[in-house]
Amino acid sequence: MTLDDVEADAIFHRYLEAFEAAWVPYADVVPCLAQLARCPLGILTNGDGSQQREKLQRIGIFRHFSVIVASGDVGVSKPHQDIFLAACRRAVSMSATIGRPILFQPGRSACGRYGSIAAVESFRAASRPLVGPRSS
């Protein structure tokens, strides 16, 4: 079967409409975000930035995230260190803007060998913000 561009675009458009109509959060997402409402949260995704933001808007959780870093906006994907560094820069910048520290667990890396962003330990813990890659 051969499709011309118009036919292929029509099929893709129908697929995209069905795909977007299926966007729903898992049952535990909204209650979890409600419990974390006082904590600055961020998303680091390999997805297209505008599509990811649209998805978060449609499912009603966009407001929970202070920082959204998408590979399509940065120009590199995970696991490239530059996307993690971009996330760190935005998190540190947002931390200054909202007047609360972004908390990280020293010694644990969420990005493997790069060590440029650390996993959250506790939102109550007193930890120092990460301002760049940690040295090995």
N, C-alpha and C positions, 0 to 999 in steps of 0.2 A: 504494500500500500504506500503510495506517495502522497504527501500532503504539500500544498503550497503554503506560503507564509501566513496567509489569512486563516486558513483552516487550522494550522498548527497553533496560531495565536488564540483562536477561539477555544480549542481544546485546553490549552494551558490556562486560559482565563477561567474556564469552568472548574478545572482542578484547583486553582488558587482560591476561588470562592469557597469550595468545599473544605479546603485546608484551613482557611481562616475561620470558617464557621465552626470548626471543631476545636478552636482554641478555648480551653477551660483550665483553670488551675486544679491541681490535685486537691482533694478534700481537706488536707491538713495545711495547705498553704496560707489561706486567709487567717485561720486562728493563730498560726505560728507568727505571721507578720503582725497581727494585733498584739501579741505578747512582746514583740520586739519593737513596738512603735516608738519607743524613746531612744532607740539605737540607730545610728547612721548605718545604712546598708548600701551595698553596691553590687553591681552585676558585671561580670567579665565574660563576654560571649564571643564565639567565632562567627556568630550570625551577622546578617546585615543590620546595621544600626537602626535605620528607619523602620524596618519590619519588626525588630525586637521591641522598639519603643511603642509601636502601634499595638503589638500583641499585649504588652503590659497595660496600655490604656484600655483596650477592649475588655480585658479580664478584670479590670478594676484594681490593679495593684501598683500601678506606676508611681503613685504618690509615696510609696514606702521606700523608694530608692533615691539616695542622694547622688550617687555616681553610677553611670552606665557607660561602660567602655566596650565597644564592639570592634571586631577586627576590620570590618568594612570601613570604619571611621579612622582607624589607626594606620591601616595599610599592611599590617602583618597579623598572623593568626597565632593562637597558642599552638605549640609551646614556645614560640620565639620570645626571647626575653624582652623585646621592646614593647610588647603589648602589656606585659606585667609592669614594666617601668612606667608606662603611660597610666596604668591604673593606680600605681603608687602616687604619681604626681597629682592626679586628680583627687585621690583620697586625702592627701596631705593638704591640698588646696581647699577642699571642702571642709576638712577639719578646722582650718583657720576661719572659714566663713561661718560655720555653725557654732563655733566657740566650744566645741567638745572634741576630745581626741578620738581618732580612729585607733582602736585597740588591736594590738597584735601580740601573738605569743612568741617570745624570743626563742630561737632555736628550732622552730618548725617551719618548714617551707611548703607552700602550696604549689610551688612550681618547680619542684625537683631540684635539679642541679644548679639552676640559676639563683635560687635563694633571694629573689628580688621582691617577693611579697610573702608575708607570713600568715599562717592561719589564725583566726580569732581564738583567743583563749577564753576570755570571759568579758562580758560587757561591764562587769562590776570591778574587774581587776584593775589595778593601777599599773599600766604598761606604757612604755614609751612608743610614740608613733614611729613607724618605719619611714625613713626618708630616702632610701636608696637600697641598692643591693648590699646584702651583708657580705662581709669578707669571710673566706673559708679559713 
